[in-house]
Amino acid sequence: MMRLLAALSLLAFALDAPAQKRPSLFGPGIRVEPVAVASAKIVSVKGKVVRVKTGPWKPYISGMQKPAASTTFAYDGCEFFTTPNPQDTFVTDGLYGPDCGKADYRYWFGATYKHGLRYEDLKVAPGAEGQNVDRIQFAWYQTANVNNSTTLVVTCDDFATGSHGNGLDPNTGRSDIDAVMVSFGGILGDTGYYFADVDLAGLGAPLRLPQDGAGGFLVAHGDYNGIDLFLGVGQNMMWGPGKSGNPSGPGQGAIWDDDFYPGDGFLDPDEFYDYTYGLCPDPLGAMLAMLYTPSSAVETLAPEEAVVELGKNASGSFQDLGVVDGVAERVCKFVAPNAQSPIVRIRTTYHTTKPQPTSIVVSVTARMATFGQFALRLSLSHDPDVHGSESYDTLLDGAPIGTGYQTSNGVAVQAPLSQYVGTDGRMSARTEIRQTGFSSVAAPCVLIDAAVLKVGG
């Protein structure tokens, strides 16, 4: 869920920020290909030096990448001409209705402008919620030659504008989901701007999007030495999703965190900028696009069995869990083995027709019957023919649940997804309720309106 400050409050920060030059057009762009890609996690930040832990680096061999599986945009702040072959990508204009007449030119703040990062809000196109990003596009200007020009992209569950002074520090309210690093090796600075179209599918470095479709993203460019990313070597080029025909345009904000004054890896209260300039498009934002592969077909499975493993069934049955209709199964706390144990656990069983699924989502609509502090956990069995607790992978944990019905989604990401399909298509999921604080009653109850599996393939 996005946590946005009130618009007037943000605008006050933006007005207090040191003045930036009005952006101007610069181009044309130069397409470059990576030399390697890796999954990443921000460990710490000290000034302009960001400590990053990466997974194994996967070589990205020019001309050897297979055509990308997806040309479907979850978010498009670049407006590139895109085909299944990333090598055919070029910068253009007019794809989303209004043509700004800028061709392959994009906005910047001039050759001397340097910043550490940009952090912006994110609203994905309908259907992309919780999906894996398997292709990214971005553009930047580099002020000088570097040994290893590297781009860091992070997806976040929240746009935590209240976390002043944190910037890249992982201990923020951003709730980072995933990150990737894209290395271009030693490339020249002070030329045209660079742009890239990077196929992440098959490289083991996917990004996941927020499950509710709303959150944030962070983009930083720097010189990477294998341990640290050194910031302040350039700037993100700017465009944005603001055109009327852009599916990811509605809901985007106009005020971004721009680590400029100074560009030190920290976001201070005076580094909020309103990028509404009356230009085309408007507002501007960091050039980043994220693409995903939609499932060819998704089946929604109702449970064929529901077993209460912890708690006591008070009313209803598994037959009430197949559709959101206000008719719920009520399960109450009975005996919890210990204080850390869930107070309610229900195992639901399904059968799919897709032995090799491409997507799996556990979707539960539920509410608590009384007030208190509770959290929901969703799990999926990677050995659905055996019902031991050790066979379950947690897909969603710690989601607060109150007295109003809400739908929570747990997305399976651990490949291969076929591990979650057993004999004759059997699948098994768990829904658990934990008490995390006070309860207004001694034996709280949960009302589960629906507990379905959505399986694509």
N, C-alpha and C positions, 0 to 999 in steps of 0.2 A: 504494500500500500504506500502511495506517495505521501510524504509528509512535507507539504509546502507551506512556507510562510505566507501570510496575507500579502496580497499584491502591493498594497500601499507600503507595508513594511519593507518589502524587497526594493520597491522603488526608492524609498528613502536611502537604503544602502547604495543603490546605483547612483543616486544624485550626489552622494558624498564621495564616491570613488574618484580618484585622479582622472582627469579628462584624457580620453584617448582620441587620436586622430580619427577623422571620418574615414571609413574604409574606402578603398579605391579598387579598381579592377586591375588584374595582373594576369599575364599568360603569354603564350599558350602553355598547357601542361605537358609534362614528360612522363610517359608511362614507364614504370620500373617493376621488376619482379623480385620477390624475396629470394633469399638464399636458404632460409630455414624458418620454421615456425615451431613454437612450443607453448603448451599450457603454462600458466604462471599464477603466482600469488604474491601480493605485496607483503613484505615482512616488516619493513620499517622505513622511515624517511628522516633524513638529517640534512637540512638545507636543500641544496639542489641534487643531493645524492639519494637515490631510492634503492634500497636493498630488495631484490626480487628473487624469489625461489621459483625455479622452472622445472617442468617435467622434461623428459628426453627431447632434445631438439631433433626435429624431423627435416631432412633435406627437402628443399623445394627446387626441383631441377627445371630450369627454363625449357619450355617446350615439351616437357614430359608429363605434365599434369593432365589427367583425363578431363574431359568436359565436365563442368560443374553440374551436379544433379539438380540445382535449383536456380531459377531466375525469378523467384517469388520474394518480394520485398516485405520484411517485417517493419523496417524503418529505412527511409531513404532521404538523407540530407545531402546527397551528392548530385543526383540527376545525371548519371552516366548512361550511355547507350550500352545495353547489357544483352548478351547472348549466352548460350551454354558454354562458350569458349571464352575464358577470361582474357585471352590474348587479343580478342577482337574488341575489347572494351575501349570506348573513347568518351571524352567529356563532351557533353552537348547541352542543349536547352530546348524547351518546348515540349517535353514529354508529358507534362501534366497540365495541359491546357494553356495557360498564359505563357507566351514566349518572351522572356526578358530581353532577347536580342543580344545576349552576351556570348553566344557560341561556346568556345572552350575556355573563356576567361572566367576567373573566379575572384572573390574579394580577399583582400589582405590589408594589413596596417603598415605596409612599407618594409623595406629591406632591413631596417635596423631594429624592428620590433621583435622582441623575444619574450616568450612566456614559458612557464613550466608545464601547464596542463590546462585542459578545459573540462568542466564537469557540468553536465546539462540534464534536464529532465527528459524522460523518454515515455512516449505513448505509442505502442506498436499497432500495426494494422489489425483489424478484426481477423481472428483465426490464428494469429501468431502467438497468442498468450502461452507461455510456458514452453515454447518450442526451442529446439536446438538451432543455433546459428551455424551454418556450415559454409558461409561465404561472407566476406566483409570487403568493403571498399572505403577508401579514405584518401585524403590529399593533404600535403604539408609543404611549407617552404623551409629550406635549410640554409642557415646563414653562412656556414663555413664547412670545410672538409672535416669529416669525422672518420674514426677507424671502423665503427660498426653502427651505422644508422639503424635505429630500432624504434618501432612503434608499439606502445602498450595500450590495449583496449580492455576496459573493464565494464561488465554489466552489473547493475545494482538493483536491489529490490526497492530502494527508496531514493528520493531526491531530497537529501537531508541538508537543506540550506541553513539550518540552525547550527551546524557543526563548524563554526568559524575557527580558523587557525589549524584545522586538521589536514585539509588537502589530501595528499596521497596516504597519510597515515592510516593503517588498517583499522585502528580503533576509533571509528567514526560511526555516525548513524546511517551510513550509506547502505549497509548490509550487502556487501559485495557478493555476487553470485558466482561469477567465473571471470577469468582473465586470460588473454593470450598475448604473446609477444611475437612480433614479426620482424625478422632481421633482414636488412638489405646489404649488409657488409659496408665496405668503404665506398661511399658515393660522394660526388663533388657537391659543394655548397655554392651559394650565390649564383645559381643559374636560373632556369625557370622553376616553377613549382613542380613537385612530383605527385603522381597519383598511382594507386595500385588497386588491383582487383585480385583478392587472395581466396583461393578455394581451400577451406579448412576441412572439408569432408575427406575422411580416410587418413587424415594426418594425426588423429587423436588429440586435437586441440579445439574442441567445440566451445562455443559460448551458449549459455542458456539465457532465455529471456524471462522477465518477471512473470510469475504464474497468473497474476491478475492483469498483465499487460501494461502496467504503469510502474515506473521506477526512474532510473537514471542511468547515464553512462559517463565514463571518464576516458579521455584520450590524452596521451602524453607521448611526445617524441624526444629522443635523446640519443646519447652515445653509450652503448652497452659494452661492458668489459667482461661479461660472463658472470658477474656477481652484482654489480651496481649499474643503475641507469642514471647517467649524468644529464640533467635537464638543462634548459636554456640554450638550445642550439637552433631554435627557429620558432615557427608558429603553425597552428592549424590554418589551412585555407578555409574560407567560409562560404556557405551557400545556405541550405536549410530546406525543411519540408513544408514550407508555408504556402505553396501553391494550392489552389482549390481542388485540383484533381489528384493530389498526392494522397494515397490511402492512409499514410501515417501522419498527415498534417494536422487534423483536428485535435485540439487539446494541448498542443505544444506551447510551452511558455516562451517568453521573450527575454527573460533575465537570466544570464548565465554566470557561473563562477569562472572567472578568467584569472589564472595565477600570473598576474602581470606586474603588480606593484607591491613588492618586488616579485620576480619569477623565481620563487625559492622552494616550490613544492608544498607550500602552505596556502590555504585559502583564508584570507583575513576579511573582516566585515567590509572593508573598503574595496574589495575585489569583486563585488557584484556589479555587473554592467547590463544595462538595458540595450539590447542589440536591435531595437526597432529604429531604423534609420529612414524609413520611407523609400527604401530601395526595392528592387525586384530581384529575388523574392524578399519577403518581409514577414517576420523578423529574420535576421541572419543567425547562423549557428555553425558549429564545427562541422566540417565535411566528414560524415561517417554514414555508411549504409550497411545494413545487416540483412542477409537473405536466409531463408529457410526452405526446407523441402516439405510441402504439405503431404499428409498421408493420402494415398490414392483413394482409399475408402476406409471409413471408420464405423465399426459396429459398437453399439451400446448394449452391454450385457447386464441383465438383471440377475441377482443372485439366485442360485438353485437351492441353496442351503445357507442357514445362518446359525452358528453355534455360539452361545454366550459362554466364553471361557472364564471371564471374571465378571462378577455382578449377578443380578437376578432379573430375569424378564418379568416385567410388570404387566405389559399388554402388547398386543400386536405380534407379528411374526415376520419371517423373511419375505413373505408375499407382499408386505407393505413397502419393501425397499427398492422396488424396480423403477419407480417414477416419482418425480416431485409432485405430490398431489395433496399435501397437508395431512395425509394419513400416515402416522409414524409408529415405529416400534419403540416402546419405552423400556429402557434398561436402567436399573438403579444399582447403586453401591450396595454390596452385601458384606463380603469379607475380603479385605485387601491384605495380601500376605505381609506387606511391610509398608512403611511410610513412603518409600520411593516407587512403589508399585502403582500401575494404573488402577483406578477404581472400577473401570469398565473395560472389557476387551471382548470384541465380537469378531469371529472368523466367518467370512463369507466365501462361498465357492461358486465358480462360474465355469462355463465351457465356451471356448472361442473356436471359430472356423479358420483362424489364421495361425498356423504353426510357426511362421517366421514373421512375427509382427515388426512393423517399423515404428510404432509408437504405442505406448500404454499409459493410460491415466486412470488412477483411482479417484473417483469423484464422489464425495459424501456431502449430503445436505443435512444439517443437524442443528440442534440448539439445546441449551440446558433448560430444565424445568424451573430452576430456582436460581437466585443470585449467588455469586461467588466468583472465585478465580480458578479457571480451568483451562486446560490446553488439550489439543487434539493431535494425535499421531496417526499417520497412515503408512502401512507397510504392505509389501508384496512378497510372496514366497518364491524363491528361486529353486525350490524343490517341491512343487505343489502336490506331489503324491505322498509327502511326509509332513506331518503337522507339528514338528518340533520348533520351538522358538528360535533355534539357531538357523533356521532356514529362511528367515524373513529379512528383507532389506528395507530399511526405513526410507520412505520417499518424501515425507513431510513430517516435521516434528516441531512442537511448540506453538502451533497456531492457536491463538486465543479463541475461545468459544464462549459466547454469552447467551442471553435469553431470547435473542432474535435469530431466526433461521439464517444460516449462511452456508454457502457451498465452498468446500475446500478441495483442492486438487493436488494429488501427489503424482509427479511425473517420473516414470522410470527412465533412467539415463545410463545405467550400467550395462554395457554391451557384453554379449549379444542378448537382445531382448527375448530370444527364443528360450533362454534359461528359465523364464517365468511361465512357460507353457509345458504342461505335463502330459500324461497319457490321455489320448483322445481329446486333446485341447483343454484339459482341466487347468484352472487357475484358482489361486487362493489369495485373499487379501485380509488384512486386519485393520480394524478401527479401534483405537484406544483413547480413553479419556483419563487424563491425570488431573488431580487437584493440586494446584500450584500455590494456593493461599487459603484465605478464609472461605467458608461455606455457610450459607444462612440456614442450612439444615444438616442433620447428621448423616443422612443417607441421600445424597443428591442423585438426580436422575437425568439421563440424556434422552432426548427424543430424536430418533434418526428417521428422517423422511425418505431418504434415498441413499443407497450405497451401490453404485454401478461401476463397471469397468468400461472404458472406452479404448478399443483396440483397433489400431490402424495397420494396413498392410495390403 
